[in-house]
Amino acid sequence: MGGDSRTAEIMIAEARKAFWVMVGFLALIWLVQIANWATGYSLSQSFGIAARDPARLPDIVTAPFLHWSWAHIEGNSGPLFVFGFLAAYRGVGKFLGVTAIIAATSGLGVWFVASPHSVTAGASGVVFGYFGYVLVKGLFDRHGIDIVVGLVMALCFAYHFTGLLPTDEFSWQGHLFGFAGGILGGWFFRDRRPRAAAVPPQAATRPVPGAARPVPGVPAGPPPAGRPAAVDPSRAALYKELDDLGL
């Protein structure tokens, strides 16, 4: 009982941290959006991902914090908070590692696959990464409640899967590679609980007169009174006669 109580306390503490981490993340991207809007979205143009431009490869780190319009950031904020919290509530440390994998996978996918001379910015790749992570982490961690959460999210946000299909309306590359990054993060950061050590069946042994080692297959335990420790086929007839005599 005490162990269960302690586990619940840890989960509540992690969920509280996850909530404030996501609040802080949203506050940060909205503050950046104000500065970006004030400069005519020059930040998105300068620090977004420019496809296949080696000098702009580091911008895969900054691109998720930037957007192209108020509608753009509004559309990302709700799913970002929901999926981000569900991805983080079991451990903020693991969540940060998963986020790094998602951002790198999504950003590199855009950098390699997006149209030449295009510039991509926005948190939607991270959103789809968290979405993918939430769907699979219950399966990888073998947590029943997380499996149920993943199924519910898959049903409630089924329309998100259309965002993985090629289109000219949005950066489907970021969505697709972000989603793949979430699955990869779920596998990489899965719970590695030690398995119960396999206990081989213990073959009962009894010492045999004149033998240097015990012989498997003979029941363990003290031998019955008046009986030898092991059955010797060559003396079976003698033992039967002794039994008949009650000796």
N, C-alpha and C positions, 0 to 999 in steps of 0.2 A: 504493500500500500504506500509506504514511504517513497519507494522508487518511482511509482506512478505519479505521485504528487510532485516530486522533484522534476520529472520529465515535463509535466504540464506547466510548471513555473518557467522552465527554460523556454518552452515553445511560446508562451505568452510574452516573455521578454524579447525573444527574437521577432515575434510578430509586431511588437511595439516599435522596435528598431526599424523593421522593414517599412512600417507606415511612415515614419519620419524621414527615412532615406528617400522614399518616393516623393514625399512632399517637398523635400529639399531639391530633388532632381527637377521636378516640375517648376519650382520657383526659379531655379537657375535658367532653364531654357526660356521661360517667359521674360526674365530680365534681359537675356541675350536678344530675345525677339524685339524688345523695345529699342535697344541700341541698333539692331539690324534694320528695323523699320525706319528709324530716324536717319539712317545713312542711305536710304534707298535700296536696302538689301545688298549693299556692297560687301558685307561680311560673308553672305552666302556665296557670292560670286568669287570672292577671294579665298575663302577657306572651305568651300565645298570640294567634292571629289571630281577632279578633271580626269576623264577616262584616259588611261595609258600615257599620262604625263608623269615621268619619273620624279620631277620636282614637286609634284602635288601629291605624291603617295602618302606623306605624313598627314594629309588632310582627312584621311579616314578616321582620325581621332576626333577632329573638330566638327565634321559634317553632321553627326547626330544631334548636335546642339543648335543647329541652324535651320531656319525654315524660309519659305518664299512668300508667305502671306499669313494674315491672321487666320483665315480659314484653314490653312495648312496646319498650323500649330494647334488649332482647336480640334481638328479631326484626329490628331495624334494623341492629344493629352489624356482623354478618357481611357482608351485602350492601354496606353502606356502605364497609367496608374494601376489599373486593374490587373493586367498581366504581370507588371513589375512587382506588385505586392505579393501576388500568388507565387511568383518565382523566388521571392526573398524571405517569405515568412518562416521557413525552416532553417534559415541561417544566412546572415548578411554577408559573411565572409565568402561562402560558396557562391552567393549571388553575384558578388563583384567579379569572381573568376569567370562565371558563366557570361556575364556582361562583356568582359574582355574578349572572350571567344566569339560572341555574337557580333560585336562591333568590328572585329578584325575580319571575320568571314564575310559579313555583309559588305564591308567597305572594299575588300579585295575583289569580291565578285563584281561589284559595280565598276571598279577601276579596270578590270580585265574585259568585261563583257558589254558595258554600256556603249552607246554610240560615240564615235570619235568626236572630240571637241565639245562634248556635253559636260555640264557641271551639275552634280547631284548633291542635294542637301536634304536633311530631315531625319526625324527619329523613327520613321516607319520601318526601316530595316531592323532596328532594335525591338520595336513593337512585335514584329512578326517572329523575331528570335525568341522573345519571352513567350509568345503564343506557342511556338513549337516546343519549348522547354516544359511549359505547363502540361502540354498534352502527353509527354513521354516520361516525365520524371517519376510518376507513380509506378510505371511499369519497371523502370530501371531500379528504383529504390525498394520496390515491393511493399509500398505503403498503400493500404486499401483506400484511405480517405483521399489521397492524391490521385489515385486512379479515377475515383468518382468525380473529383474536381475537374480532371482532364476531360472526362466524357461530357460533363455539363458545359464546360467552356467550348468544346468542339461543337456541341449542338447550338448553344446560344450565339456563337460567333462563326457559324458555318460559312457565312458570306465572305469571311476573311480568306477562305481558300481561293476565291476568284482572284484575289490579289497576287497569287503566285503565277498567274498565266500571263504570257507575253502580251503587251499592249503599249500604245504610245501615250496613254493618259497619265501614267505614273511610272516610277522606277520599279518595275517588276523585278529587275535584277537584284535590287537591294532587298526586296521582300523575300524572294526565293532563297537567296544565299543567307539572309538573316534567319529564316525558318530552319534551313539546314544547320546553321550554326547553333541554334537552340537545341536541336536534337543531338548534335555533337557534344554540346556542353552538358546535356543531361547524361550522356553516356560517360563522359570523362569525369564528371563530378558525382557519379552515382555512389550510393552508400556501399562501402566495401566491408560489410559485416562479416566477421570470420564465421566460416561454416563449422558446424559441429564435427569434430574429428570422428572419422569412421572407426568404429570399434570392431575389429575382426572377431568372429566367433571364436571363443576360447575352446580349443580342443582339449577335452579332459585327458589327462595322462595319469598313468599309474606306473610305478616302477615295476619292472619285470625282473624276477631273479635271474641273475647272470647277465643282464643287459646293462650297457653303460648309459643309455639314455632312456627317457620315458617313451612309451608307445602311445601315439594318439588313438582316440576312439574308445578308450576304456573309461567308463564313468568315474568322475572324481568323487572324493569323499572317502571316509574311512571304510576299509573293507569289512564286510560282515564278519561277525565273530565266528571263528572256526573255519573260515574260508581263506584261500590264498589271495594275495593282492591282485593278481591278474589270472585270466583263464589261459592255461597252457593246453593246446589241443591234445598233446601227447598224454596228458594225465586226465583227460575228460572222463574216461571210463572209471578211473580210481575215485574221482570226486563223486561220481554218481553212486558208486557203491557205498562210499562214506555217508552220502546223504540218505541212502536207503537204510543204513544202520543207525541213522540219527546222530552221527558223529560230526 
